[in-house]
Amino acid sequence: MTHIQAAYVISSAGKVDFALSGGPSFFSVKQGLVSDITYTEQHPYDSATFATALTTTVGASKIGFNAGADVGVRLSKNVGVGGLVRLKSDAGGVQVAGGLRLFF
């Protein structure tokens, strides 16, 4: 998954920063699936013995969109905390994140 984002950042003279972002998202997924199985069974047919399974890999790609909002608070000159909410259309849904931020 790849996101390209443009962001508009509002930085207050104080300790709080706010950003709105959005842009296209490129999704690519692959999944292995069982396409056939081989088994043996004997009378009275109340159990079976697994022998082999054939698998195949299927995949798909799609272009979607992402939009998000980010808020950060500086606790000191070099340390802050922040949070992010991002919506990814077509795959992924809503993401919520938070963490420590270090400024250099």
C-alpha positions as CSV (number, residue, x, y, z in Angstrom):
1,M,0.0,0.0,0.0
2,T,1.4,3.4,-1.0
3,H,-0.1,6.8,-0.1
4,I,0.7,10.1,-1.8
5,Q,-0.4,13.0,0.4
6,A,-0.7,16.8,0.3
7,A,-1.0,18.4,3.7
8,Y,-2.1,21.8,5.0
9,V,-0.4,22.5,8.3
10,I,-1.7,25.1,10.8
11,S,1.1,25.8,13.3
12,S,0.1,28.1,16.2
13,A,2.5,30.4,17.9
14,G,1.9,28.2,21.0
15,K,2.5,24.5,21.4
16,V,-0.3,23.0,19.2
17,D,0.1,22.0,15.5
18,F,-2.8,20.8,13.3
19,A,-2.6,19.2,9.8
20,L,-5.2,18.1,7.3
21,S,-4.0,15.7,4.6
22,G,-5.3,13.8,1.6
23,G,-4.4,12.2,-1.7
24,P,-4.5,9.0,-3.7
25,S,-3.7,5.5,-2.3
26,F,-2.5,2.6,-4.3
27,F,-3.5,-0.8,-2.9
28,S,-2.1,-4.2,-4.0
29,V,-3.0,-7.5,-2.3
30,K,-2.1,-11.2,-2.8
31,Q,-3.7,-14.2,-1.2
32,G,-2.9,-17.9,-1.4
33,L,-6.0,-20.1,-1.9
34,V,-6.6,-23.8,-1.9
35,S,-7.8,-24.8,-5.3
36,D,-8.1,-28.6,-5.0
37,I,-7.6,-31.3,-2.3
38,T,-6.9,-35.0,-2.5
39,Y,-8.2,-37.4,0.2
40,T,-9.0,-41.0,0.7
41,E,-11.9,-42.6,2.6
42,Q,-13.1,-46.1,3.3
43,H,-16.3,-47.7,4.3
44,P,-18.2,-46.8,6.6
45,Y,-17.3,-43.3,5.2
46,D,-17.3,-41.6,8.6
47,S,-13.7,-40.3,8.3
48,A,-11.3,-39.2,5.6
49,T,-7.5,-39.0,5.3
50,F,-6.0,-35.9,3.8
51,A,-3.4,-36.5,1.1
52,T,-2.5,-33.2,-0.7
53,A,-3.7,-29.7,-1.5
54,L,-3.1,-27.7,-4.6
55,T,-2.8,-23.9,-4.0
56,T,-2.9,-20.9,-6.3
57,T,-2.1,-17.2,-5.6
58,V,-4.6,-14.6,-6.6
59,G,-4.1,-10.8,-6.4
60,A,-5.7,-7.5,-7.2
61,S,-4.7,-3.8,-7.4
62,K,-6.9,-0.7,-6.9
63,I,-6.5,3.0,-6.6
64,G,-8.4,4.7,-3.7
65,F,-8.2,7.9,-1.6
66,N,-7.0,8.7,1.9
67,A,-7.8,11.7,4.1
68,G,-6.5,12.4,7.6
69,A,-6.2,14.8,10.5
70,D,-3.2,15.1,12.8
71,V,-2.8,17.0,16.0
72,G,0.5,17.5,17.8
73,V,1.3,19.2,21.2
74,R,4.9,20.2,22.1
75,L,5.7,19.4,25.7
76,S,9.2,21.0,25.4
77,K,11.5,22.3,22.6
78,N,12.4,18.7,21.5
79,V,9.6,16.5,22.8
80,G,5.9,16.3,22.0
81,V,2.9,14.0,21.7
82,G,0.5,13.6,18.8
83,G,-2.4,11.7,17.3
84,L,-3.6,10.9,13.8
85,V,-6.9,9.7,12.3
86,R,-6.8,8.6,8.6
87,L,-9.6,7.2,6.4
88,K,-8.5,5.0,3.5
89,S,-11.2,4.3,1.0
90,D,-11.7,0.9,-0.7
91,A,-9.3,-0.9,1.6
92,G,-8.0,-0.4,5.1
93,G,-10.9,1.6,6.6
94,V,-10.0,4.0,9.5
95,Q,-6.6,4.1,11.1
96,V,-6.0,5.8,14.5
97,A,-2.4,6.4,15.8
98,G,-0.7,8.2,18.6
99,G,2.8,8.5,19.9
100,L,5.8,10.4,21.1
101,R,7.3,13.0,18.8
102,L,10.9,14.1,18.8
103,F,12.0,17.4,17.3
104,F,15.6,18.0,16.1
